[in-house]
């Protein structure tokens, strides 16, 4: 038995080491691409907030992700690479998955009293670091367009961080605790998700509506869930309130044209 555990530990260590080496190597060699040049130029010319307003009024209305992206690009200008950002992304992804998985199975354990034996074993497994790390490695390898999702800065600031935020949001909703911290985490997570990736935010709203129905059926408090739905909807509305008219869009230099101009200047 001890030999089997030892072999499992060795294989797990080799898998983790291989993943970290690959992730760090790719992170160190991550470069600006396509739309990144446009947002970087906007940031340098108009500043952290005004560049978001410009994009919101002309092309990209995902205001929350642009603000976050401006912070990432500011760090890039300071350090000259994206390694620190990628490390923070990986750690936050692990923490978000851990929070969601533990809260989800704890909720199912309390919800289904008849199946406590099976849910208890699963709930204990999710609290182990290997579950989170195994999920994240699988998520990394199996994600379609992995280069764009993890290493294209503009894309990761929208979709990957939108996924991270929605994990934190659902974790707080499943916990259902009426605390200031829970409301703040729910508010910030919903605000970012709605303003970063509507492809994630809209399904999240639908799932939360179903969860409200379940809470009403079981006479559970719905305040935090309803609050999250309203925040998500408001954030999405702010995104769609941006000016997407052809008149303003035509005034914006397209990212592809910008990249071509930068290459020609060199």
N, C-alpha and C positions, 0 to 999 in steps of 0.2 A: 504493500500500500504506500509506504514511504517513497519507494522507487517511482511509482506512478505519479505521485505528487511532485517529486523532484523533476521528472521529465516534463510535466505540465508547466512547472515554473520556468524551466529552461526555454521551452517553446514559446511561452508567453513573453519572456524577456527578450528573446530574439525577434519576435514579431513587433514588440513595442520599440525596440532599438532601430529596427529597419524602417519603421514608419517615421520615427522622429528624425532619423538621418535624411530620409527622403523629403520630409516636410521642411526641415531647416535648409536643406540645399536649394529647394525650389523657392523658399521664402527669400533667401539671400540673393537669388538671381531674378526676383520679380522686378519687372520694369513697367514703365508707363506705356499705355497702349490706347490707341484710338481716342475715345471720348475723354480719357484722362488728361490729354493735352489741353483740350478745351476748358475743362474745369480748373486746371492749374493756371492757365492764362487768366481766366476770370477771377480766380482768387488773388492773383498778384496785382491785377488792375483795379479790382473793385472791393477787395477785402472779404472777410469771412462771412458777414451777413448780407451785404449788398450784392455779392455775387450770386447768392441763393435767390434773392429777389429778382435779379436779372434773368436767371434761368427760369424761375417760376412764371415770369411774364412773357417768356419767349419760346421756350422749348421744353425743358424738363420740369414738371411741376411736382416732382417728388421732393418736397422741401426738406423733410427730416433727413433723408439720406444724403442730400447735398450738404447740409450743415455738418453732418458727421464726416462726409468725404472731405470737406474743407479742413477739418481737424486732422484727418489722416495726411492730407497733402502738406499741411503746415509742418507736421512731424517729419515728413519726407524731406522737406526743404532744410530742416534742422539737422537731420542725421544722414541724409544722402541715400537711404535705403528703406525698405518696408519690413525689415526683419522684426523690429519691435512690434509693429502693428500686427503682423502675422502671429507672433507669440501670444499677444493679448487676445486675438481672435480665437485661437485654439483653446486657450484657457477658459474663455467665456463660453465657448461652445460646450466644452466638457462640463462646466458648472451648470449651464442651462439644461443640458440633457439629464444631469444628475438630479437637479431640482424637480424637473417634470416627471421623471420616472418614479422617484420616491413618492412624490405627492399623488401621482396617478394610482399607484398600487396600494398606497395607504387608503385612498378614497374607496377603491374597489373592495379592500379588506373590510372597511366599515360598512359599505353598502350591502355586501352579500355575506350575511352572517352564516349562511348554510355552507358556504365554501371556504370557510376561514382557513382550513388546513392547507389547501393548495395556494390560496392567495398569500398566506403568511410566508411560505417558502419563497414565492416569487418576490414578495416585498422585501425580504431579507437579502435576496440576490441583487436587487437593484441598488441597495445601499453599498455594495462592494465596488471598489474602484474598477475592477476588471470589467464589470458590466458596462459602465460608462465608457471606458477606454475602448472596449470591443465595439460598442455601438458607433463611437466617433470614427474609428478606423474604417468600419464598414461603410458609414455615411460618406467618408472621404473617398473611398475607392469606388463605390457604386453610384455616386452622384453623376448624372449626365453633364457633359461639358464641364468637367471638373476644373479645368484650367480657368474658365471664366468665373465659375462659382467661388473658387478659393483665391485665385491669384490675379484675376483682373480686378483692379482696385475699385473701379466704378461699380462693377457688378456685385462684388462681395459686400460693398457698403450698402447696397440695396437688398439683395435677396438673402445672402448668408446672415447678415446682421438682422434682417427682418425675421428670419427663422429663429435666431437666438432670442430676440425680443418676445416673439409669440410663445416660446417655451416658458420664459419667465412669467408671462401673463397667465397662461393656463395653469401653471404651478400655483400661483396665488389664488386663482379662482377655485381650484380643486381643494386647496386648504380651507378656504372660506372663512378665514379669520378677519374679524372687523377691527383691524389695527391701523394706525397711521402709516406704518411701514408698508402694510399690504396694499393700502390705497395708493400710496406713492409709487410703489413698484408697478402696480397695475396701470396707473395713469401714464407713467413714463413709457412703459412697454407698449401700451395700446397706442399712445401718441406717435411713437416712433414707427411702429408697424404700419399704421394707417398712412403715414407720410413717407414711407420708404418703399413699400411693395404691396400694391393693391391685390396682386395675385395671391398673396398670403393673407392679407387683411380681410378680404371678402369671405373666403371660406371660414376664417376664424369667427367672423360675425355669425355665420350660419350655424356653426358648431355651438357657439355660446347661446344662441337662441334656443337650440335644442336642449342645452343644459339648463336654461331657465325653466323650460317646461318640465324637465325631470325634477328640478328643485321644488317647483310648485306642487308637483304630484306627491312628493315626499315631505312636503311642508318644511322645507329648508329655506334659510334666508337667501334672498336673491339680490340684495343690494349691490354687492361687489360685482356680480356678473352683469347686472343691468348697467352699472357705472362703466364697466369695461366696454360694453357694446356701444354705449353713447360716445365714449371717447374715441373708439375706433371709427365710428361713423363720422364724427366731427373731423377727425384727422384726414379721412378719405375725402370728405367734402372740401376741405382746404386745398388738397391736391388737385381736385377736379375744378376748383374755382380759378385755377391759373389760366392765363390767357394763351390759348392754343390756336388763335386765329391765324390764317395764312398771312395777313398783313404784317403781324409782328414776327411770325416765324421766318418770313423772307428776309427780315432785317438781321437775322442771326447768321453768323458765319458757321457753316456746318463743321462738325468735328473732322470729317474726312478732308474737307478743303483746308482746314487748319493744319492737319498733319502734313498734307502735301506741301503747303507753303513753308512749314518749318524744315522739311527735308530739302526743299529747293534752296532755302537760305543757307543751308549748310554746304 
